[in-house]
């Protein structure tokens, strides 16, 4: 069993410029992602004397609390196979029957392996009363959610392109996802629930954060707090690029601040390694809450100054005292994405600028861009020049204009877009962005997106 240590990400690689924009030199991006990967190496971590957490057996963590006459399981991974592997490792520390299973929220990587842990023990299975759909959006858009989710997590990337998911390994056992899910037998009504199971005092608190059906678990005697996905060791995913409804950012900040009031000596995140020591654990929760609130507050100020989401996304950054915190590096969540989500969640799509009430159709805009550039040939030259100069974002945008033009070289535009996406992907240490860039490029190259590659 590994001893618990607060893993420190090299602060020199998480300076203010890297936080504000997650594009760095390619080798630096790889170094940072490799360092982050240490936070989910497969292991069993002992926090309190009777609390064990299995890390790296899937993307999420699963924990076992050993009581007098049984054990309590917190979260159950994605499916029976990953759950079985983790449970085998946990069983080295106790073979007592499972008395209860607690779901911290409804994401499938926390709920899909329950049957393995339950076995024949018939444990109580506990969740919040509003336990719901795992990604919180209308199932009517599942056809587009699926490919976007695959890109975000890099599920189809070849080995030479795969790094990790920011808070989970690149490759996990997913073929049996959800096949071990068991419905809750006890649903918590209200904001909190206190009970004793197997001689262990438990306190569960309903909180809004990454999902609206989340709870955190507090063990007052052991001083261990299980945060679910409202805290993990990377900047939080306040918006998921696969697509998600508005995640109430202010409530999320309040939820993490509430966790900090317990002054835990151990924090067990929904993903990544636990944090040990009251100063480290409680301080991380306080910083996390402060970071979320800072992004929210800065966005609100900018909105009320009449700024639009594009400008805000390039202006908001963490305050100096939070910039170099390893658990706030944008390996998973992204500050710019968060500001856009806050804007849209509070005000909708319109940025207040009448220019954008009825913008030109993409083809019309492309034609006028070509005229402005001096013709289609000149636009094409500028696109190629941008790519050669490694100005990848501008090359992407020009390629998207060129592909709309009847007399534009669509084949060339597609090749440039693929190259630019790979250039951006190589420089990204934000795992969802990196995975999405590279996945999309591969789909374009293989012809899977020949009709909708814009």
N, C-alpha and C positions, 0 to 999 in steps of 0.2 A: 504494500500500500504506500502511495506517495504521501509525503508530508505536505500539508497545505502551506503555500507561500503566496504572497501578493506578487503576481507577475508584473514586472515593470516593462512597459514598452519603451524603447529607446527614445527619450525625449527629444534628442537632437533631430529626429526625423519627423517630429510632430510640431514644428514651429508654426508661427502664425500664418505664414504663406501657405503651408500645407493644409491647415485647417480651413482657410477661406476658400481654397480651390483644391480639390483632391487630385489634381494632375501634377505629377512630379516626374523626374527622370525614370525611365523604364526599370533600371536596376534598383533604384531606390524604392519604387513601388513594390517590386518583388521582395525586397528585403523587409519592408514593413509588413507585408502580408504574411511572410514566413514567420516573423516574430509574433504576430497576432495568433498564428496557428498554435502556439504553445498553450493558449488559453482553452483549447478544446482537444488536447491530446488525450487519448483513451487512458483512463485511470479511475480509481476509486479514492475519493478524498474523505478523510474523517475530519469533521468540524468539532462538534461536541463529542463527549465520550460515547454517546449512543446514537450519533447521527452520521450517516454515510451517504455520499453523493457520487453517483456514477456519471462521469463526464466522457464525451467522445464516442459513446456507443451508438448514438445518432446525432442529430443536430442539437437537440435539447438535452437537459439534464434530468435525471430521475434520482430520487432520494429515498432512503429507508431510515425510519426512526425506530429504534429498538425499545420496546416497553417491557413491562413485567411479564406478560403472558402472550405477547404478540408483537407484530411490527405494523407500522403505518407507512404507506407508500405515497410519495408526492410526485405526481405526473408519471406518465407511462410510456413515453416515446411514441414512435410513429406506427409500429406494427408489431406483431408477435415475434418476428425474428430478432429485431433490435432489442425488444423488451427481454426476450429470453437470454440474450448475451449479457445484458446489463444485470439481470436478476441473478444469473449464475455467479457473476463477480460479487454482487452484494451479499449473496448467501454465504460467502466465506465468513461473514461476521455475525450471522444469526440464522438459525433455521426455524425460528418460531413462526407460527401461523400468521397470515396477513389478516389483521382486524379491520383495516380501513384503507381506502384509496381516496386521495384528494386530488381533484382537478383544479389547477390554478386558473385555467381559462380553456376555451374551446378549440384552440388551434390543434390541428390534427397531429402534429409532432409531439403533443403532450398527452394525447388521449387514446391513441390507436392501439396500444399494447396491453390494455388493462386485463384482458382475459388471462394472460400469462401470469401476472402477479396474483390475480384472484385465485387461480387454480380451483381447488375444491373447497376453499375456505369460506366462501360466501361472505366476503367482507362488505361493510357499509361503503358505498361509493358516494362521495360528497362533492357537490358543486354549488355555485350560486344558482338561484332560482331562474335567472334569465339566461342561463347557459344556452348558447345559440350557435349560429352558423359560423364556420371556422374563419372565413375571411370577411364576413360582415357586409357583403354586397349582394345585390339582387342576382339570384341564380340565372336570370335571363341573359346575363352577359358572360356566362361561363365559357362560351366558345372563344371569346377573345382573352378572357382571364387566364385560361390554361396556357396558351403559348407565351403570354407575357410573363407568367410565373416561371415557366421553364427557362426563359431567357434570364430573368432576374437571378435565379439560383444557379445558372450555368449547367443545368442538368444534362445537356447534350454536348457540352464542350469536350473535345478530345483531350487526352491526358496532357499533351504538351501545352495546352492553353488553360487548363483548369488550375486554379490556385485554391481558393476556399470561398465561403459565403459570408465572411466577415465575422460571423459568430458560430460557424459550424464548418465541418469538413466539406470539401468539394463533393465527395461521393459518400452517400449514405444508403442504407438498405431500405428501399422504398417499395419493393414489388408487392408487399402485403400491407400497404398503408391502410390504416383504419380497420383492418379485419379483426382486431382484438378489442375494439371499443365496446365498452359496457355502459349502459345508461346509468345516470345517477339514481341512487336509491334514497338519498336524502338531499333536498335542495334548500339552501339557506335563504330564508326570507329576511329582509332587513339588511342593515349594514354590517352587523357583526354576529358572531356565533362563538360561544365558549363551551368547551366540553372536555371530558377526560376519556381517553381511549387507551387501553392497555397500561393504565397508570400514568399516562403522559398528559399533562395539561396542554390543551390546544386553544389558540385563539385565531379565528378567521375573520378577515375584514374585507367586505366588498369594496372594490375601488375601480374607478374608470381609468383606462390608460390605453395600452395597445389594443385592447378590446373592451367592450362595455360590460362583459360578464366576468371580469377578472376578480380574483381574491388574492390576498397574501396571507401566509400562515406564520404565526408568531408562537414560538415556544418560550414562555416567560421564564421557566426554570433553567433551560439550557442556553438562553439568550441567542437563539438562532432564528433568523428571519428568512423565509422562502418568498422571494419577490415575484415569482412567475416572470412574465415577459415585460413587466413594467420597469425592470432594471436588468441590464447585462453589461458586460465590459466592452462597450463601444457606444458611440453616440446613438441615441434611440431612433428607431425607424418611425418617426412621426408621420411619414408618408411612405407607402410602399409603391415602387414604380410599376409593379404588376397591375396596380389599380386598387384603390380602396376608398371607402367612404371617409368622411372627415373624422379623424381621430382627435378627440377633444384635448387639445394640447394643454390648456390651462388646468383642466381636471387631472391630467397625467402628472403635471408638476406637483399639484397638491397631493396626489396619491403617494408619490415618492417622498415628499416632505413628511407625510404622516408616518411612513415607515421609519424615517429617521428619528422620530420622537421616541421610539422604543429603545434607542441607543443599543442596537444589537452588537454583539461581539463577533457574530458571524453573519454574513449575508450569502445566501445560496441563490444565484441568479437562475432564470429560466434557461439561459445558455451561458457558456463560458465558466471558468473556474470560480469556486467560492472565494470570498474575501474574508480574511481572518484578522481579528483584533478590533477592539471597539473604535479606536481612533480611525483606523483605515476603513472599516465597514460603515460606520455611521457617517464619516466624512465623505465617503463615496456617494452615499444616498443624498446627502445635503448638496453636494456639488452637482449631482445629476438633476435634482429638482431645480437648482438655481440656473443651470444651463438651459433647461427647457423653458423656464419662465423668462430668462433673458432673451431667448430667440423670439418668444411670443411678444414680450413687451416691446422689443425693438421693432418688430413687424407692425404692431399696433400704432406706434409713434409714426412710422413711415407711412402707413395707410392714411392716417389723419393729416399728414402733410401733403396728401394728394399724389404720392408716388405709386406707380404701378408695380405689378409683381416682378417684372423683369429687372427693374432697377433695384427693388428691395432685395431680390435674390443675390445680387452682386455686392450689396452693402452690408448685410447683417453678418456679424461674426461673434464668436464668444468673447467675453471680456478677458483681459490679460490673465487674471488669476485662475482661469479655467482652461486656457488654451492648451497647456501642455499636460493635462491630466490624461493618463493613458486610457481610462475608461470613457473618455469623451472624444477620442479620435474617431473620425468619420469612416470607420471600416464598414459599417452597416447602414446606419442612418446618415442623412445628408442635410446640412443646415439650409442650403439653397432650396432643396426640395420641400423642406419643412415650411419655409416662409411662403412658398407658392401655395402649399396646402392650406395654411392658415388664411391666406388672402381669399382663396376660392371658398373655403369652408365658411367664412364670415360674410363675404360680399358677393360670391358667385364669380362668373367668368369676366364680367365687364370691369375694366380697369379705370373707368371714369373719363378716359380720353375719348372725345367724340370721333377722333380719327379711326378708332377701333370699333365703332358701332356697326359699320357695314364695310369691312375691309374688302379689298379686291380678292376675287377668286384666285387660287394658286396659279392657274395658267395665265390669267391677266397680269398678275404681278410678275411672273417670269418673263413675259413678253416685254414689259416695261423695264425690267432689270436688264434685259439684253439690249434694249435701245439705249439705256443709260450707259452701259458698258461700251457701246459703240458697235453693237451687232452681236449675233450669235457666236461668230468666230472669236470675237474679242472676249466675250463672256467665258468661252471655253478656255482660252489662253489664261485668263485670270484664275479659273478653277485649277488648272494644271499648275500654275505658278504657286498658288496657295498650298497645294499638296507638296510640291517640291520644297517649299519653305517650312514644311511641317506645321503649317497653320491649319490644323486639321478641322477645327470647328468651322472655319470660313470655307474650306474646301467642301465640307458636307453641305453647307447651306447653298453654295453655288451649284453643286451637283443636283440638289433638289429643285433648283430653278431650271437648270438645263434639261432635266428629264421631262419637263412639261412642254417643251418647245417642239413643234411639229418638225422643224428642220434642225433640231438639236441632235447631237450624237448621244443617244440614250445608252448605247453599249459602253461608251467611254464614261459617261456620267455614273453608270452603275459601278464600273471598275474603280473610279475615283472614290465613290462613297464607301466601297468595301475597304479600300486602302486607308481612308481617313478614319473609319470606325476602328480598324485594327491599330492605327496610330494612337487614337485616344484610349483604347482599351489597354494598350501596353503601358500607358502612363498613369493609369487609375489605381489608387489604393482603396477606393471605395468599392467593395466587392460587388454589390448589385449593379452599379454603373459599369464596372469592368466586364462582368458577365454578360450584361445586356449588349454592350458594344460588340463584343466578340461573337456572341451567339447570333446577333442580327446580321453581322458580316458573313458568317458561315451560311446562314439561310439564304442570303442574297446570292452568294456565290454558287450555291447548289441549285438555285432556281425555285426554291420553295416560296419565295416572295415576289415572283416575277410580275404579279398583277398589283400588289399592294406595297411595293417596297418603299414607297414614300412614307 
